[in-house]
């Protein structure tokens, strides 16, 4: 009988250890860094046939600023909702080129996973707008490649936005929430790194804390004029200050 009790006790102890090891995180805060290759982003803005004035401006821009910079943000989440908030909204003064929205971090993004809804506050042309829409459609394909990010084992997924914008993401199923920075989502776990290679931008989780989050800490932004995505896109086209692919510019403005 004594041996049987020892065996049972050992089994229960082992089971508890295994359970602790596979415990899935469902709430917490993630600190992200958005890393920008400012020189490459500016070069993309030159287009196929830039004039000499634009080329000169680009060369002057490269000499005046560092090639890389980072912007910090936080993502607060629970099982149902998340709230992405920029800490650093813009690079230091003078780091912009052609007023490219990719160089900034102006969106506050609230996501409701139960209803597949985004509510985002966007700053454009000196005004604040509130855009309520369904979560962005991203076509994902999982791969076998893995990488450790912020202490979590992550798996790579390749994605497409608007059928043409290539996305590379690493997510972890140790965090049981299908979210990520900005409006990136849709994988079987939390996205801890996401890159837009053509845009020379990458978001990477630097720190994850797993404290319980009060419901009042995850609320949608309210300050701004309510506007539809279609109306905001029309405003963008009306105020375009440079040529190029307007649909691609839309992905930059809406941050995805």
C-alpha positions as CSV (number, residue, x, y, z in Angstrom):
1,X,0.0,0.0,0.0
2,X,2.8,2.3,0.9
3,X,4.5,1.7,-2.5
4,X,1.2,2.4,-4.2
5,X,0.8,5.7,-2.5
6,X,4.3,6.7,-3.4
7,X,3.6,5.8,-7.1
8,X,0.3,7.8,-7.0
9,X,2.0,10.7,-5.3
10,X,4.8,10.7,-7.9
11,X,2.3,10.6,-10.7
12,X,0.3,13.5,-9.4
13,X,3.5,15.5,-8.9
14,X,4.6,14.8,-12.4
15,X,1.2,15.7,-13.8
16,X,1.2,19.0,-11.9
17,X,4.7,19.9,-13.3
18,X,3.6,19.1,-16.8
19,X,0.4,21.1,-16.4
20,X,2.5,24.1,-15.2
21,X,4.8,23.7,-18.2
22,X,1.9,23.9,-20.7
23,X,0.0,26.7,-18.9
24,X,-1.1,29.2,-21.6
25,X,-0.9,32.9,-20.9
26,X,-4.2,34.8,-21.5
27,X,-3.5,38.3,-20.2
28,X,-0.6,40.7,-19.9
29,X,1.4,43.5,-21.4
30,X,3.9,43.4,-24.3
31,X,6.4,46.1,-25.0
32,X,7.2,46.3,-28.7
33,X,9.9,48.2,-30.7
34,X,9.2,49.3,-34.2
35,X,12.6,49.4,-36.0
36,X,12.8,51.6,-39.1
37,X,15.4,51.7,-41.9
38,X,14.9,55.4,-42.6
39,X,17.3,55.5,-45.6
40,X,15.6,52.6,-47.3
41,X,12.1,53.9,-46.6
42,X,13.0,57.2,-48.1
43,X,14.5,55.5,-51.1
44,X,11.2,53.7,-51.7
45,X,9.5,57.1,-52.0
46,X,11.7,58.1,-54.9
47,X,9.7,56.0,-57.3
48,X,10.9,54.7,-60.7
49,X,12.0,57.9,-62.3
50,X,12.8,60.6,-59.7
51,X,13.8,64.1,-60.8
52,X,17.1,65.6,-59.9
53,X,15.6,67.8,-57.2
54,X,14.1,64.7,-55.4
55,X,17.4,62.8,-55.7
56,X,19.3,65.7,-54.2
57,X,16.8,66.0,-51.3
58,X,17.2,62.3,-50.7
59,X,21.0,62.5,-50.6
60,X,20.8,65.4,-48.2
61,X,18.3,63.5,-46.0
62,X,20.7,60.5,-45.8
63,X,23.6,62.6,-44.7
64,X,21.5,64.4,-42.0
65,X,20.1,61.4,-40.1
66,X,21.1,58.0,-38.8
67,X,20.0,55.0,-41.0
68,X,18.0,53.3,-38.2
69,X,15.7,54.4,-35.4
70,X,13.2,52.7,-33.1
71,X,9.7,53.6,-31.8
72,X,8.3,52.0,-28.6
73,X,4.7,50.8,-28.1
74,X,2.7,48.6,-25.7
75,X,0.0,46.0,-26.3
76,X,-2.3,45.2,-23.4
77,X,-4.4,42.1,-23.8
78,X,-6.7,39.5,-22.3
79,X,-8.6,36.6,-23.9
80,X,-11.2,38.8,-25.6
81,X,-9.6,42.2,-26.4
82,X,-6.3,44.0,-26.9
83,X,-5.2,47.7,-27.0
84,X,-2.1,48.8,-28.9
85,X,-0.8,52.2,-27.8
86,X,2.3,54.1,-29.1
87,X,4.7,55.3,-26.5
88,X,6.9,57.0,-29.1
89,X,4.7,58.5,-31.8
90,X,7.3,60.0,-34.2
91,X,11.0,60.0,-34.7
92,X,13.0,63.0,-33.7
93,X,12.3,66.2,-35.7
94,X,13.7,66.1,-39.2
95,X,13.6,62.3,-39.6
96,X,10.7,62.4,-42.1
97,X,10.8,62.3,-45.9
98,X,7.8,63.2,-48.0
99,X,5.7,63.0,-44.9
100,X,5.7,59.2,-45.1
101,X,3.3,57.7,-42.5
102,X,5.5,54.6,-42.3
103,X,8.1,56.7,-40.4
104,X,5.6,57.3,-37.6
105,X,3.5,55.4,-35.1
106,X,0.2,57.4,-34.8
107,X,-2.4,54.7,-34.4
108,X,-4.1,53.6,-31.2
109,X,-5.8,50.3,-32.1
110,X,-8.4,48.4,-30.1
111,X,-9.3,44.9,-31.2
112,X,-12.3,42.9,-30.1
113,X,-11.5,39.2,-30.9
114,X,-15.1,38.0,-30.0
115,X,-16.6,40.3,-32.7
116,X,-13.6,40.6,-35.1
117,X,-13.8,44.3,-34.8
118,X,-11.1,47.1,-34.9
119,X,-11.6,50.6,-33.5
120,X,-8.6,52.7,-34.3
121,X,-7.7,56.3,-33.6
122,X,-5.7,57.7,-36.5
123,X,-3.9,61.1,-36.7
124,X,-3.8,62.6,-40.2
125,X,-3.3,66.1,-41.5
126,X,-3.4,67.4,-38.0
127,X,-6.8,65.8,-37.2
128,X,-7.8,62.8,-35.1
129,X,-10.2,60.2,-36.6
130,X,-11.9,57.2,-35.2
131,X,-12.3,54.3,-37.7
132,X,-14.4,51.3,-36.8
133,X,-14.1,48.4,-39.1
134,X,-13.8,44.6,-39.2
135,X,-10.4,43.1,-38.4
136,X,-8.0,43.3,-41.4
137,X,-7.9,40.2,-43.6
138,X,-4.5,38.6,-43.7
139,X,-3.9,35.4,-45.6
140,X,-1.4,33.4,-43.5
141,X,0.7,30.3,-44.3
142,X,2.5,28.6,-41.4
143,X,6.0,27.3,-41.8
144,X,8.3,25.0,-39.7
145,X,10.9,27.7,-38.9
146,X,11.2,28.7,-35.3
147,X,12.9,31.5,-33.4
148,X,13.0,32.6,-29.7
149,X,11.6,36.1,-29.1
150,X,11.3,37.7,-25.6
151,X,11.9,34.3,-24.0
152,X,9.1,32.6,-26.1
153,X,9.5,29.9,-28.7
154,X,7.9,31.3,-31.8
155,X,6.9,29.8,-35.2
156,X,7.1,31.7,-38.5
157,X,4.1,32.5,-40.7
158,X,4.2,34.2,-44.1
159,X,1.2,36.5,-44.9
160,X,-0.3,38.7,-47.6
161,X,-2.3,41.9,-47.1
162,X,-4.4,43.2,-50.0
163,X,-3.1,40.2,-52.1
164,X,0.2,42.0,-52.6
165,X,1.9,43.3,-49.4
166,X,4.2,40.5,-48.0
167,X,4.3,40.0,-44.3
168,X,6.6,37.8,-42.1
169,X,5.5,37.1,-38.6
170,X,6.6,35.0,-35.7
171,X,3.9,34.0,-33.1
172,X,3.8,31.9,-29.9
173,X,1.1,29.5,-28.9
174,X,2.3,30.0,-25.3
175,X,0.2,33.1,-25.3
176,X,-3.3,32.0,-26.2
177,X,-4.5,35.2,-27.8
178,X,-4.7,35.7,-31.6
179,X,-3.4,39.3,-31.5
180,X,-0.3,41.4,-32.3
181,X,1.0,44.9,-32.7
182,X,-1.0,47.5,-34.7
183,X,-3.8,45.6,-36.5
184,X,-1.8,42.4,-37.1
185,X,-3.6,39.3,-35.9
186,X,-5.1,36.0,-37.1
187,X,-2.5,33.4,-36.0
188,X,-3.0,30.6,-33.5
189,X,-1.2,32.6,-30.8
190,X,0.3,36.0,-30.1
191,X,2.5,37.7,-32.7
192,X,5.7,38.7,-31.1
193,X,7.5,39.8,-34.3
194,X,6.2,41.1,-37.6
195,X,8.0,42.6,-40.6
196,X,7.1,44.3,-43.8
197,X,10.2,43.5,-45.8
198,X,9.4,45.8,-48.7
199,X,8.7,48.7,-46.3
200,X,11.8,48.1,-44.3
201,X,9.9,48.0,-41.0
202,X,9.8,45.4,-38.2
203,X,8.0,45.2,-34.9
204,X,9.6,43.0,-32.2
205,X,8.5,42.2,-28.7
206,X,11.1,43.2,-26.1
207,X,9.3,42.4,-22.9
208,X,6.2,40.4,-21.9
209,X,4.6,40.6,-18.5
210,X,1.8,38.3,-17.5
211,X,-0.2,40.2,-14.8
212,X,-3.9,40.1,-14.8
213,X,-5.4,43.0,-16.8
214,X,-8.5,44.8,-15.5
215,X,-11.3,45.2,-18.2
216,X,-11.1,49.0,-17.7
217,X,-7.5,48.9,-19.0
218,X,-8.7,47.8,-22.4
219,X,-11.1,50.3,-23.8
220,X,-11.5,51.7,-27.3
221,X,-10.2,55.2,-28.1
222,X,-13.0,57.8,-28.3
223,X,-11.3,61.1,-29.1
224,X,-11.7,61.9,-32.8
225,X,-14.2,62.3,-35.6
226,X,-16.0,59.1,-36.6
227,X,-15.2,58.2,-40.2
228,X,-15.4,55.1,-42.3
229,X,-12.3,53.4,-43.8
230,X,-13.6,54.3,-47.3
231,X,-14.1,58.0,-46.4
232,X,-10.6,58.2,-44.9
233,X,-9.0,56.6,-47.9
234,X,-10.8,59.1,-50.1
235,X,-9.3,61.9,-47.9
236,X,-5.9,60.3,-48.3
237,X,-6.2,60.3,-52.1
238,X,-7.4,63.9,-52.1
239,X,-4.4,65.0,-50.1
240,X,-1.7,63.0,-51.7
241,X,1.5,65.0,-52.1
242,X,3.4,62.7,-54.2
243,X,2.9,60.1,-57.0
244,X,2.9,56.4,-56.7
245,X,0.7,53.5,-56.0
246,X,-2.3,54.8,-54.0
247,X,-3.4,51.4,-52.9
248,X,0.0,50.6,-51.5
249,X,-0.1,54.0,-49.7
250,X,-3.4,52.9,-48.2
251,X,-1.6,50.0,-46.4
252,X,0.9,52.5,-45.0
253,X,-1.8,54.9,-43.8
254,X,-4.0,52.2,-42.2
255,X,-1.0,50.4,-40.7
256,X,-2.2,47.4,-41.7
